[in-house]
Amino acid sequence: MSGTDTMDFDRAVADYLATRRALGFKLKRHGRLLPDLVVHLREAGVTTLTTQVALAWATSLEGHPDEWPIRLSIVRGFARWLRSLDPATEVPPVTLLPRNRRRARPYLYGEADVIALMEATATLRFPFRSATYRTLIGLAPLTGMRIGEAVGLHVSDLDWRTGCLLVREGKWGASRELPLHPTTIEALRVYAELRRRHFPRPKAPAFFLSLAGTRLFCENVNWTFRRLVAEAGLVAAGSRRPRIHDLRHTFACCTVADFYRSGVDVAAWMPRLSAYLGHADPSGTFWYLSATPELLAVALARREPGWRPAP
């Protein structure tokens, strides 16, 4: 670029995303956040991406401060690529807003917690929106699905005849089929009928729809979930508030506890849980298992002399 050129940030973001996606990266979050960065640059009236501007953008967006390092890492990768087009581009140093790699203790939901969250959806303004979040929150701890996977569901991914749900292209690009309990299928069927009545011609094939008939955005789901957590009066033991992703942790811990109670060989069954969760191997699943009092109790009971499975 010459000194008189003006950087076309919209084009730069589009080229950056296209280049990386051609290499196999999905970059869903990048695709949502980098255009917002462009808006910020335009409103700030700057023609060069600097560390100061990048930091201001990363910390100005709505959300928890824990997310700021993630946002800055996204702009850092883009800045490295952009510097090949504009040598004046500054790449934020990795020491700026470093990510805390220390594992945060997840909030493990009890049955009463989940019920309270589902009841809290009644406070949402529109009945269809309430039904959407009530069904979504009810599905998460029963399947351990990632929120992105649930939001990405299509109507055609539900097989009503076999009672199975297809998760297409999960975190690592692999698909998996989840058998569901009949009561879960029935709850999904009720929502599907409500969806059909409200949106006979929806704008998206998504199973869970927004009030506009489009697919939900994960950021909006997380924002609404935080509101429901507050409405339900759920408070974590530490400083970190309950997250929707913790429902996935809850599913994993409850399932392993059930393994212990049933008397099966837990180590032999772990690969099945990993496959259900969409992990490449059990090592990824162990990250989700926290030393909960209940899980420790049933595990220790297996080691007691004369222990027998509960009838």
N, C-alpha and C positions, 0 to 999 in steps of 0.2 A: 504494500500500500504506500502511496505517496503521502506527503504531508497534507495534501488538499483533499484526500479521499475521506469519505465518511463511512464508517463501518456499518454494514447492513447486518445488524444483530439477528433479525428474524431469519434471514437466509443462512447466517452462520449456525444458528441453533438447528435449523432443519438439516443442514449438511452434516453437522456433528452427529445428530441422532441417527440419520440414515447410514452414515459410515459405521457407527458402532453396532447398529442393529444388523447390518449386513454381516457382521462378525459373530452374530448369535446372541447378542445382549438384548434383553427385552426393554429395559430402561423405561418402565411405566411411570415411575415417580419422576424421573428426569423429564419425560415428555410433558408432565403437568407443571413442574416447577420452573424449568428453564424459560418457557414463554413468560412466566411471571417476572423472572429476572429481567427479561427484555423490556417489559413494561416499566419496571423500576428504573432501568437505565434511561429509558426515553423520558420519563417524568423528571429524572434528575438532570436531564440535559447534558449527559456525558457522552463522549464519543470513544472513550477508551475504558476498558474494564480494569479497575484497580483494586488493590486489596481493601482499601477503605470502603469503596462502593460495595464490594462483595460482602464484606462483614456487615455493613448496614442493611443489605438485603436479607442476609441469612438470619439476622436477629430482629427484623421488623415484621416478619410474617406471623400470623396468628398461630399459636401452638405452644407447647411446653418447651422450656429452655433445653431440655434433653434432646430435642430435635434439631437445635441450631447447628451442632457439629455435623450432622448428617447433611443438612442443606449446604453448609459451607464445603463439604467434601464433594458435593455434586457440582458446585460452581468451580471448584478447584480442578476437577477433571476437564471441564469445558474450557477453563482458562489455559490449561496446558495445550490443548488443541488449537485454541484461538491465537495463541502466541505465534504459531507458524504463519498466520495471516497478518497479524499486527504485532510486531516485536515490542511495542510499548505496553502490551498487555502484562499485567502483574499477576502472578500465581500466588494465592494466599499460602503462607507457609503452613506446614503440617502441625507446627507447634501452636498455631492459632486455633482456639476452640478445639483442643484435642478430644477425641471421643473417649468416653469412659468405658473401657473394656471390662470393667468389673461387673460380674453378673448381678443384675437386679433381682431381688427376691420377688417371684410372681405372687399375685393375689389368687389364692385358690378358693373358688366359689363353692359355697355349700348349696344344697337344694333350696333353702330359704332365700339365699341371695339371688339365685336365678329367678325364682318366683317374684321376688320384690322388683327386679329389673323389668320383668315382663309386665307386671302390674303398673310400673311407672310409665310404660308406653302410653297409657290412657291419658297422660297429661300432654301428649303431643297434639298439635292443633287440629289435624285432619284425621278422621277415622282410618282412611286407607294408609296413611303414613304410620299410624299406630299399629295397624295390622302387619305392615311390612317389617317394622322393627321388632315387634313381638315374635313373629315367626323366625326372623333372622337370629335373634338372641336365643330362642328356644332350640334352633338347629345347631348352633355352634358347640355347646358342651356335649351334645349327643353324637357328634361326628368328629370333633377335633379339627374341623376345616379351618384353614387360614381365612381371614376376612376377605382377602383378595380373591380367593377361590370361590367363596360364597357369593360375592358381588359379581363374579364372572360367570355364574351359572346361567345356562340357557334353559328355556322351557323344555327343549328337546333332550336335555341331559337327565331328565327324570323318566325312568321306566316304571310306569304305574303297574304294569303287569307283574314284573319280577320284584318290585319294591327296592330297586337299586338306583343309586345316584352316580352319575358320571362326572368326575372332576377332570376337565380337559386341560392339558398342558399346565401342570402344577409348577412349583417353584423351579424345578430343574427340567422343565419341559416334558415331563412324563405324565401320562394320564393314568387314572386309577378308578376303579368302580367300588362304591361303598354300599354294601347291603344295609338297609335301614329297618328299624323296628316298625311293625304295622301301625302303631300309634303315631310315629313320626311321619310316616307316609300319609296318614289321614290328615294330620295337621297341615302338611304341605298341599294336600289336595283342596282343603278348605281355602287356603290362601290363593291357590291357582284359580279357583272359581271366582273369588273376589276380584282378583286381578283381571280375569276375562270380562267381568261385568263392568269394571271401571275403564278398562282400556281394550276394547274389542280390536282396535288396530294400533297397538303400541308403536312407539318410534324405535324401539330396540327389542331384540329377541331375548333380552335378559329376563330371568325368572323374577328377581326382585326389582321392582320399578320405583322410580321417584314419582313425585306428584305431576311431573311433566311427561310421564310415560317413557322416560329414558333410563339408562343404566345408572345405578347409584355410583357415587364417587367415594373412594375409601376415606378421603379426608373428611367428607361430610358425615360419613358413618361414625368415624372416630369422635367427631365433635358432638354428634347427637348422643353417642354412648356416654361420653363424659357428663353430659347433662342428665342422662338417666341415672347414672351412678350417684350423682348429687341428690337427685329426687328420691332415690331409694335409700339414701342415708348410709351408703356403704363407705367405710373408712378403713384404709390399709393400716397395718401395724407400724410400718415405716413411713418415710416421706413420700414414697411413690404411690400414686393413686391407682386403683384398680383399672386395668386396661381390658379392652375387648379381646386382645390376643391371649390374655391370661385364661380365657375360657378353653383355649387349646391345651394349656398346661393342666387345667383341671381335668379335662378328658383323659389325658395321658396318665395322670396320677391315680384317678379313680379306676381306670382299666387295669393297671398293674395291681392295685389293691384287690380287685376282683379276681385276678389271676391267683394271688396268694390264698384268698379265701376258698377258691374252688379246688385247690390242691394240685394244680397242674405244674409242670416243670416251667417255671417262669422264664428261665434262660432260653428254653426251646420255643417259647411263645413270643418272645420279644420281636423276632423278625416279622411276625404277623402284625403286631402293633405298628412296627415301623412302616410296613407296606400300607397299612390303613391310613397312617398319618402322611404318607408321601415322602418318607425319608429314604435316602439311598441305602442306608445300613443302620443297624441299631445304635451306633455311636451317636448319631444325630438325635435319636429318641431319648437317650439318657440325659441330654441337656434339659429336657422337659420335666424330668422326675425330681421333685424336691423332697427333702426328708420331712414329710408331713407327719404329725403324730399318728394319724390313722395308718399311714403306709408303714411306718416303723413298727407299730403295734402288730399288724398282721404278719410282717416279715419276721419279727422276733418270735411270734407264736409258732412259726414253722420250725424254729430251732429248739423249742421246749420238748423235753422227753414226754412221750405219750401223746404228742399233738396229733389230732385228726381233723380232716376237713369238716367244716360245719355242714350239717345236713341241709 
